[in-house]
Amino acid sequence: MKVTKMFKSALFIAVVLFNGEAAAYSPEELEQACKKPRFTDFNLTEYKAPDNIEVAPESEFIIKISAWADPSTIKLTAKKNALPFTVESNSTFHKIKAKLPASLNGNFVRIEVSAKAVLGCGDKDGWLVKVAKQ
């Protein structure tokens, strides 16, 4: 009788400890621990009604990405095609520079950027521009 009572007590303690450890690593807590990258300072004018402003053909542009992003994971596309870019990093942000290819002149273009944070979570952003005809 005494052994059964001790076994039940030990089993109860083991279950409580196991459940506590499992809850310590829930997806919600991991998401809170990882700050998603932020994308700021896109310097081309977005195409929006009623202004309908176009950008110059083959425009150079920049995007700043928060410092906690892993620069090796940055991806930049225009019309779903990869764009070449350069990265300049400092302690507060990564600045990427790129140029719109001549093949996009006269087109609507969705520029998209994505990156993963050093801790693994990721995010993406994008802007619609209308490139003027040359």
Secondary structure per residue as TSV (DSSP state, phi and psi in degrees):
chain	resnum	aa	ss	phi	psi
A	1	M	-	360.0	-43.5
A	2	K	H	-65.1	-38.4
A	3	V	H	-66.1	-41.6
A	4	T	H	-63.1	-41.8
A	5	K	H	-64.4	-41.8
A	6	M	H	-66.9	-39.2
A	7	F	H	-63.5	-44.0
A	8	K	H	-63.6	-40.2
A	9	S	H	-63.9	-44.7
A	10	A	H	-64.4	-41.1
A	11	L	H	-63.7	-43.4
A	12	F	H	-59.8	-46.2
A	13	I	H	-62.4	-42.2
A	14	A	H	-63.0	-43.3
A	15	V	H	-63.8	-44.1
A	16	V	H	-62.2	-45.9
A	17	L	H	-64.1	-42.7
A	18	F	H	-62.6	-44.8
A	19	N	H	-64.2	-36.2
A	20	G	H	-65.9	-40.4
A	21	E	H	-67.8	-40.0
A	22	A	H	-64.8	-39.4
A	23	A	H	-70.7	-24.2
A	24	A	T	-66.6	-19.5
A	25	Y	T	-119.4	39.9
A	26	S	-	-69.7	154.8
A	27	P	H	-58.4	-33.7
A	28	E	H	-63.5	-41.5
A	29	E	H	-70.6	-37.6
A	30	L	H	-64.4	-39.9
A	31	E	H	-63.2	-38.9
A	32	Q	H	-68.0	-32.7
A	33	A	H	-74.6	-24.3
A	34	C	S	-104.3	117.3
A	35	K	-	-85.2	124.8
A	36	K	-	-68.6	148.4
A	37	P	-	-62.1	148.1
A	38	R	-	-111.5	144.0
A	39	F	E	-119.2	121.1
A	40	T	E	-136.7	172.9
A	41	D	-	58.9	33.0
A	42	F	-	-63.0	123.4
A	43	N	-	-99.6	-0.8
A	44	L	S	-88.1	153.7
A	45	T	-	-78.8	124.9
A	46	E	-	-69.5	147.6
A	47	Y	-	-84.5	113.0
A	48	K	-	-141.3	139.8
A	49	A	T	-73.5	149.2
A	50	P	T	-90.1	-1.9
A	51	D	T	-71.0	-39.8
A	52	N	-	51.2	47.2
A	53	I	-	-78.2	132.3
A	54	E	-	-100.0	153.0
A	55	V	B	-100.8	156.5
A	56	A	-	-65.9	145.2
A	57	P	T	-58.2	143.5
A	58	E	T	56.8	34.1
A	59	S	-	-65.2	142.0
A	60	E	E	-86.4	146.9
A	61	F	E	-144.4	162.9
A	62	I	E	-128.6	155.7
A	63	I	E	-141.6	132.4
A	64	K	E	-98.6	139.3
A	65	I	E	-125.2	138.0
A	66	S	E	-54.1	150.2
A	67	A	T	-64.1	-23.9
A	68	W	T	-81.9	3.7
A	69	A	B	-81.4	146.4
A	70	D	-	-84.5	111.8
A	71	P	G	-60.7	-22.7
A	72	S	G	-73.7	-11.2
A	73	T	G	-101.9	1.5
A	74	I	-	-69.9	132.1
A	75	K	E	-127.9	136.5
A	76	L	E	-129.8	128.2
A	77	T	E	-133.3	156.0
A	78	A	E	-134.8	123.4
A	79	K	T	53.4	39.5
A	80	K	T	65.9	14.8
A	81	N	E	-108.7	136.5
A	82	A	E	-61.0	138.5
A	83	L	-	-110.9	137.3
A	84	P	-	-71.4	146.0
A	85	F	E	-152.5	163.0
A	86	T	E	-114.4	154.9
A	87	V	E	-124.1	129.0
A	88	E	E	-116.3	124.1
A	89	S	E	-116.5	145.5
A	90	N	-	-139.6	-168.4
A	91	S	S	-73.7	-14.6
A	92	T	S	-111.7	-20.0
A	93	F	E	-166.0	166.7
A	94	H	E	-110.6	131.6
A	95	K	E	-111.4	120.4
A	96	I	E	-102.3	141.1
A	97	K	E	-121.8	138.0
A	98	A	E	-150.6	172.8
A	99	K	E	-134.4	137.9
A	100	L	-	-70.2	128.9
A	101	P	-	-67.9	152.0
A	102	A	G	-60.5	-27.3
A	103	S	G	-63.9	-15.4
A	104	L	G	-93.5	-2.0
A	105	N	T	-57.2	133.6
A	106	G	T	80.3	7.6
A	107	N	S	-115.5	156.6
A	108	F	E	-79.2	137.3
A	109	V	E	-136.0	129.4
A	110	R	E	-97.9	114.8
A	111	I	E	-95.8	123.8
A	112	E	E	-124.4	141.3
A	113	V	E	-131.2	142.3
A	114	S	E	-140.7	155.7
A	115	A	E	-161.2	158.8
A	116	K	E	-110.3	145.6
A	117	A	B	-73.7	161.8
A	118	V	T	-56.8	-33.7
A	119	L	T	-84.1	-0.6
A	120	G	S	113.1	-30.0
A	121	C	-	-74.6	155.3
A	122	G	E	-132.6	173.2
A	123	D	E	-157.6	168.9
A	124	K	E	-146.8	162.7
A	125	D	E	-149.8	167.6
A	126	G	E	-162.1	162.5
A	127	W	E	-141.4	140.0
A	128	L	E	-96.6	128.2
A	129	V	E	-128.3	154.9
A	130	K	E	-113.5	119.3
A	131	V	B	-89.2	127.5
A	132	A	-	-66.5	156.0
A	133	K	-	-76.4	146.6
A	134	Q	-	-89.5	360.0
